[in-house]
């Protein structure tokens, strides 16, 4: 069974680089990766906050949040 991974970002250069470098590097046989652009899908902000995301880019794997560099605080996207 594949593990779900959600990659949250806001479209900034740091976020796009992390998406291209990290999120697309996960083994598709092991992970189902969902890419969420919070600038285009602001309704998903509460979901990201509930998952523990505090800044983007970030990836949630198995219930754990991994913040990657620091592009923007989630509060700046509200």
C-alpha positions as CSV (number, residue, x, y, z in Angstrom):
1,X,0.0,0.0,0.0
2,X,1.3,3.4,-0.9
3,X,1.9,6.1,1.7
4,X,0.3,9.5,1.1
5,X,2.5,12.6,1.1
6,X,1.2,16.1,0.8
7,X,3.5,18.8,-0.4
8,X,2.3,22.3,0.5
9,X,3.7,25.4,-1.2
10,X,2.8,29.0,-2.2
11,X,4.4,29.3,-5.6
12,X,7.5,31.2,-4.6
13,X,10.8,30.3,-6.1
14,X,11.9,28.4,-3.0
15,X,8.7,26.4,-3.1
16,X,8.9,25.6,-6.8
17,X,12.5,24.5,-6.4
18,X,11.6,22.3,-3.5
19,X,8.7,20.8,-5.4
20,X,10.9,20.0,-8.4
21,X,13.8,18.7,-6.3
22,X,12.1,16.9,-3.5
23,X,8.4,16.2,-4.0
24,X,8.9,14.7,-7.5
25,X,11.9,12.6,-6.2
26,X,9.8,10.4,-4.0
27,X,9.5,6.8,-5.2
28,X,6.1,6.7,-6.9
29,X,5.9,3.0,-6.1
30,X,6.0,3.9,-2.4
31,X,4.3,7.3,-2.2
32,X,1.3,8.9,-3.6
33,X,2.3,12.6,-3.7
34,X,-0.3,15.4,-3.7
35,X,0.9,18.9,-4.5
36,X,-1.1,21.7,-2.9
37,X,-0.5,25.3,-4.1
38,X,-2.0,27.3,-1.2
39,X,-2.0,30.5,-3.2
40,X,-4.4,28.9,-5.6
41,X,-6.2,26.8,-3.0
42,X,-6.6,29.0,0.0
43,X,-9.5,26.8,1.3
44,X,-6.8,24.2,2.1
45,X,-5.0,26.5,4.6
46,X,-6.9,25.1,7.6
47,X,-6.0,21.6,6.6
48,X,-2.3,22.5,6.3
49,X,-2.5,24.2,9.8
50,X,-4.2,21.2,11.3
51,X,-1.5,19.0,9.9
52,X,1.1,21.1,11.7
53,X,2.4,23.1,8.7
54,X,3.8,26.5,9.9
55,X,5.6,27.6,6.8
56,X,6.0,26.6,3.2
57,X,7.4,24.7,1.5
58,X,6.6,21.8,3.7
59,X,5.8,18.1,3.1
60,X,3.6,15.9,5.3
61,X,4.6,12.3,5.4
62,X,2.9,9.7,7.6
63,X,1.6,12.4,9.9
64,X,4.9,14.1,10.3
65,X,5.6,17.6,9.0
66,X,9.0,18.4,7.4
67,X,9.5,22.1,6.8
68,X,11.9,22.7,3.9
69,X,13.9,26.0,3.9
70,X,11.6,28.9,4.6
71,X,9.7,30.5,1.8
72,X,6.7,32.0,3.7
73,X,4.8,31.7,7.0
74,X,1.4,30.2,6.6
75,X,0.0,33.3,8.3
76,X,1.2,35.4,5.4
77,X,-1.1,33.4,3.0
78,X,-4.3,34.3,4.9
